[in-house]
Amino acid sequence: MKSSFLLKTFFLIIALISVVLVMIVSVHINFDGPSESAAQTQTFFEQFIISGGPIVWFVLLPMSLITVYLAVENSLTIRRKHLLPEGAGDKIVETIRRFGAEEAGLKFSERSDLVNKAVLSAITKGRGDWFRMRSVLVESLGDQASGLLRRIEWLNMIGNVSPMVGLFGTVFGMIKLFNAIVITGGQPQPARLAEGISIALVTTFWGLFIAIPALSIYGVFRNRIETLVSDAVEEAENVMPQIRHYLKRQQQQEVFDGVDKINQPIHQLGNKKSRTVTEYLRP
């Protein structure tokens, strides 16, 4: 949780600094005015960011940074080592065998992988009913899969929205171009026409530049989640019969321990003969 918060804060600061720098540079260029020598030596920053206008500065550029943040965060969390560590099922069975269901439940709560969460829910909510435990197990794995898919859904949304934003910039640039033609009476300066065309093309470029990686990363993460959840279901199905066996043995042992306690010998005052509790209560 702490690392995720620090990562969010870092990318937020980077986004704010980027937007402020773009605004400062754009104001400086507009104030000085474009010169012929400067036009011939335009940098990549000026061509693909400054010339894109406010749609790039305030919408598409932050969206690109958000995409990078989501890709990094999900790469750190949606991993087999984190969600389905090797030998997770064997560790669960060994924990229940050594410490029992109650103590094992406390230990499971400290882990965040798919199988441990599902088994913990099955033990706590199943209440010894085998069919209910299996139902709770499946529901838990389904809920965890849905949660992971909701996390990466932001990448899918950005991948679908960014081309629309780029198209909006294209329309805006063409409107600006035709307005320049109308204002000058059909004889606009080439620089005014180039400004509108530049906005149209740069915003389209950024829309596609964001959408293609976002949708690709979304597809990779979705396939990874489906694979991990499928493997987790198989792992859980393999360990549940063993868990059922140990829980059944534990219940039987508790019954035997209760009977032994009832039949423990007691000593009556003035009588050295030992009798069990059941014999003492017998008329």
Secondary structure, DSSP 8 states (H G I E B T S, - for coil): -HHHHHHHHHHHHHHHHHHHHHHHHHHHHHHH---HHHHHT--HHHHHTGGG-HHIIIIIHHHHHHHHHHHHHHHHHS-HHHHS-TTHHHHHHHHHHHHHHHHHHHHHTT--SHHHHHHHHHHHHHTT-HHHHHHHHHHHHHHHHHHHHHHHHHHHHHHHHHHHHHHHHHHHHHHHHHHHHHHTTT---HHHHHHHHHHHHHHHHHHHHHHHHHHHHHHHHHHHHHHHHHHHHHHHHHHHHHHHHHHHHHHHHHHHHHHHHHT-EEEETTEEEEEEHHHHH--
